[in-house]
Amino acid sequence: MIQRFIELGEGYGDLYELRELITVNSHRFKHGFIFVSTTKGGQPVLSVAAAFEPATEGGFMPIYICREGIPENSKRLGLFEETVKGLGHEPIKMDVKHSSAYAEKKFFFNHLIAILRLNHYIPPMQ
């Protein structure tokens, strides 16, 4: 099974696309995540992500993410939470390091995948 983050953007207009993906693919929706990280200036920023069940063929498990562009207590965060709760799920909130702490974005995403696997939110590597 291939598990991969697909970055939609930083949580502005792309947040509405993420909500649409969750709604249209509600039968595959697995978890909604809110990742809290702190910028170098000390301000908390949020990433929101949605994990979906693997595709029937190929075993690809997408995790769509809007990375580090949402301030705490914003209306956009409320819209994401409302969408996830509307499907009977509770968003999972986690504190993580800011992506700038990693040499490349792919290392940041690999770290997040490891955290999600360790917490049994996504299946282990097969």
C-alpha positions in Angstrom: 0.0 0.0 0.0 1.3 3.4 -0.9 0.4 6.2 1.5 1.2 9.7 0.3 0.4 13.3 1.2 -1.0 15.4 -1.6 -0.6 19.1 -0.9 -3.5 21.2 -2.1 -2.1 24.5 -0.9 -1.9 26.5 2.3 -5.5 26.5 3.3 -7.0 29.5 1.5 -9.2 28.6 -1.4 -7.9 25.1 -1.5 -9.6 24.4 1.8 -12.9 24.5 0.0 -11.5 21.9 -2.5 -10.6 19.7 0.5 -14.1 20.0 1.9 -15.5 19.0 -1.5 -13.2 16.0 -1.6 -14.4 14.9 1.8 -18.0 15.3 0.9 -17.9 13.7 -2.5 -15.8 10.8 -1.2 -17.6 10.4 2.1 -17.8 6.6 1.6 -13.9 6.5 1.6 -13.3 9.2 4.2 -11.2 7.7 7.1 -10.0 10.6 9.3 -9.7 14.4 9.5 -6.5 15.8 11.0 -5.6 19.2 12.4 -1.8 19.6 12.8 -0.7 22.5 15.0 2.8 23.8 14.5 4.6 26.9 15.6 6.4 29.3 13.2 9.8 30.7 13.8 8.0 33.9 15.1 6.2 31.8 17.7 2.8 32.1 16.1 0.8 28.8 15.9 -0.4 27.8 12.4 -2.5 24.9 11.4 -2.6 22.4 8.7 -5.7 20.4 8.0 -5.7 17.0 6.3 -8.1 14.3 5.3 -7.1 10.6 4.9 -9.1 8.3 2.7 -9.4 4.5 2.5 -7.1 3.0 -0.2 -8.5 2.8 -3.7 -10.0 -0.5 -4.6 -7.3 -1.2 -7.2 -3.7 -0.3 -6.7 -3.9 0.2 -2.9 -3.1 4.0 -3.1 -4.1 5.8 0.2 -4.2 9.6 -0.3 -3.9 12.0 2.5 -4.8 15.5 1.2 -3.4 18.4 3.1 -3.6 22.2 3.3 -0.3 23.0 4.9 0.4 25.7 7.5 -1.7 28.5 6.3 -4.6 28.5 8.7 -4.4 30.6 11.9 -6.0 29.3 15.1 -9.7 30.0 15.7 -10.3 31.0 12.1 -13.5 30.6 10.2 -11.7 28.3 7.7 -10.8 25.9 10.6 -14.5 25.9 11.7 -15.6 25.0 8.2 -13.2 22.0 8.1 -14.3 20.8 11.5 -18.0 21.2 10.5 -17.4 19.0 7.4 -15.6 16.3 9.3 -18.2 16.3 12.1 -21.0 16.2 9.6 -19.8 12.7 8.5 -19.9 11.5 12.2 -16.1 11.9 12.8 -14.2 14.0 15.2 -11.1 15.8 13.9 -7.9 14.5 15.4 -5.6 17.3 16.7 -1.9 16.9 17.0 1.1 19.1 17.7 3.9 18.7 15.1 7.1 20.5 14.2 6.8 23.2 11.5 7.8 22.0 8.0 10.6 24.5 8.0 12.4 22.3 10.6 13.0 19.8 7.9 15.5 20.0 5.0 12.8 19.1 2.5 9.0 18.9 2.5 9.1 15.2 1.7 10.9 14.6 5.1 8.1 16.5 6.8 5.5 14.4 5.1 7.4 11.1 5.8 7.5 12.2 9.5 3.8 12.8 9.6 3.1 9.4 7.9 5.2 7.7 10.6 3.3 9.5 13.4 -0.1 8.5 11.8 1.1 4.9 11.5 2.4 4.7 15.1 -1.0 6.0 16.4 -2.9 3.5 14.2 -4.7 6.2 12.2 -3.4 4.7 9.0 -2.4 1.1 8.4 1.2 0.0 8.7 3.4 -0.4 5.7 2.8 -3.7 3.9 
